[in-house]
Amino acid sequence: MIEKQRKILHVDMDAFYASVEILDQPKLQKYPVIVGGNPNSRGVVCAANYIAREYGVHSAMPLSRAKNICPKAFFLPVRMSRYKELSMVIQKIFSSYSSLVQPLSLDEAWLDVTENKYNILSATWLAESIKSDIKIATGLNCSIGVSYNKFLAKIASDYNKPNGIYVIPPSQAIKFLSVLDLRKLPGIGKVTEQQLLRLNLKTVGDIQKLSREELYLKLGRLGKSLYEKSRGIDKSEVKLSKKSKSISVESTFSVNTSNINDLKLVLKKLVLRLYQRTHQKGIYGKTINIKIKFYDFEQVTRSFSLEFKSLSQGHLLNVYTDKLTTIIKCEFPNKKVRLMGIGISNLLSTKSVNKNLLDYFKDRQ
Ligand SMILES: [Mg+2]
């Protein structure tokens, strides 16, 4: 069977948390910036900009050590809600290109652009376009790796960092990999690197010289994986982010209706059911969704972002009623409805909501 050559992008924001801080406080631009909190605390570095990295500061380093080697750095607290906000803007850009997006973290994702929403054949063109969209929408830089599988795309995004695009075409993969240090491969940490060095295996090229059997005998399962990686083989697919987390309820009418009061009555019951299902579990969604299916099976769905204050059942009902009224009265006047569904997505637990609420009020003060 001939498999279609895939086109995979790996997008990685450059020094994301630190870059966001500099975006919000441009005067920090020329200085080393370290995100993680008070350097006298026992915390670790969450992110460092490239100036700080020149001093040897890196993620996961104790803040006290970072302070020692880079005393002039600005040490800033982590503002997760702000990073999430920008991450959502970035994710939206991703989904405007492909429906196959797999986020790895707030600032990293794989995109399968073999089929894409612009029907563009050149993955490099798409990478350039995504990069410029992100820059325009957020002011932030990213690096993008372009290749024919996830493994190579991830290596490629790291290769031309920061603010670069790097392409590994199929014909170049073996050669490109051969000179790489094994440490550069995702998943090979210090300990494994030492283990490999003891066997005189330093570069991917050293692995390429060995057969599958030799590698398996020397290294077991790691050997099998290295055999494939060293030859640029990775069949894993770009998976949609864990079954789009949402909770929803719906109701099919026994008699189709366009009467707004009847619809509101059903909506009220749905909100109660939704509230019971989410409230009991301590779950809260930042996005609400409403779905209407009409008698002729035409369907509309709408999503809206919620403010933090929308925690109560009454408030939830008000928001849904507003949206329902707009859809029924303005967008599809007098069209009979056969099914209505509501849901929440972008889920958070109430624990984190309370924290967000605190941040929210802090910002308001
Ligand atoms: Mg990053």
Residues whose N, C-alpha, C, O or C-beta is under 5 A from the ligand:
A	BS01	MG	D12 M13 D14 A15 F16 D107
